[in-house]
Amino acid sequence: MVKIITDTTACLAPEIAQKYGIPVIPQVINFGEESYLEGKQIDIETFMARLSSAPELPKTAAPPI
């Protein structure tokens, strides 16, 4: 059996993920020493606000196993 799993960088529409049973794992966004799970702990509006005021660009990391 083959199972497709993706992370939030794929920007897969929620209805497509649900229709095909594809789990979407949130990527990690790091603003300095603070880490957030995309879509769970930080939404796009908050991300954009932080991005515009951050002294340096955020970094991303692969989701934990």
C-alpha positions as CSV (number, residue, x, y, z in Angstrom):
1,M,0.0,0.0,0.0
2,V,1.2,3.5,-0.9
3,K,0.2,6.5,1.3
4,I,0.8,10.1,0.3
5,I,1.8,12.5,3.1
6,T,2.7,16.1,2.6
7,D,3.6,19.2,4.6
8,T,2.1,22.7,4.5
9,T,4.7,23.9,2.0
10,A,2.7,22.0,-0.6
11,C,-0.2,24.5,-0.2
12,L,-2.6,21.6,-0.8
13,A,-6.2,22.8,-0.6
14,P,-7.8,21.4,2.5
15,E,-10.7,19.9,0.5
16,I,-8.3,18.0,-1.7
17,A,-6.4,16.7,1.3
18,Q,-9.7,15.6,3.0
19,K,-11.1,14.1,-0.2
20,Y,-8.1,11.8,-0.8
21,G,-7.2,11.3,2.9
22,I,-3.8,13.0,2.6
23,P,-2.3,14.0,6.0
24,V,-0.8,17.5,5.9
25,I,2.0,18.0,8.5
26,P,2.7,21.6,9.6
27,Q,6.2,22.8,8.8
28,V,8.2,24.5,11.5
29,I,8.7,28.3,11.2
30,N,11.5,29.8,13.3
31,F,11.6,33.5,14.2
32,G,14.9,33.7,16.0
33,E,14.6,31.4,19.0
34,E,10.8,31.1,18.7
35,S,9.3,28.2,16.7
36,Y,5.8,27.8,15.4
37,L,3.9,25.0,13.6
38,E,2.4,26.5,10.4
39,G,-1.4,26.6,10.5
40,K,-1.5,25.3,14.1
41,Q,0.4,27.8,16.2
42,I,0.8,30.6,13.6
43,D,-1.7,31.6,10.9
44,I,-0.8,33.5,7.7
45,E,-2.0,36.9,9.1
46,T,0.3,36.6,12.1
47,F,3.1,35.3,10.0
48,M,2.9,38.3,7.7
49,A,2.8,40.7,10.6
50,R,5.8,39.1,12.2
51,L,7.6,39.0,8.9
52,S,7.2,42.7,8.3
53,S,8.6,43.6,11.7
54,A,11.2,40.9,12.2
55,P,14.9,42.1,12.3
56,E,15.9,39.1,10.2
57,L,14.0,36.7,7.9
58,P,12.5,33.6,9.5
59,K,13.8,30.1,8.8
60,T,11.9,27.0,8.2
61,A,12.6,23.4,9.3
62,A,11.2,20.1,8.3
63,P,8.4,18.8,10.4
64,P,9.4,16.5,13.2
65,I,9.1,12.8,12.6
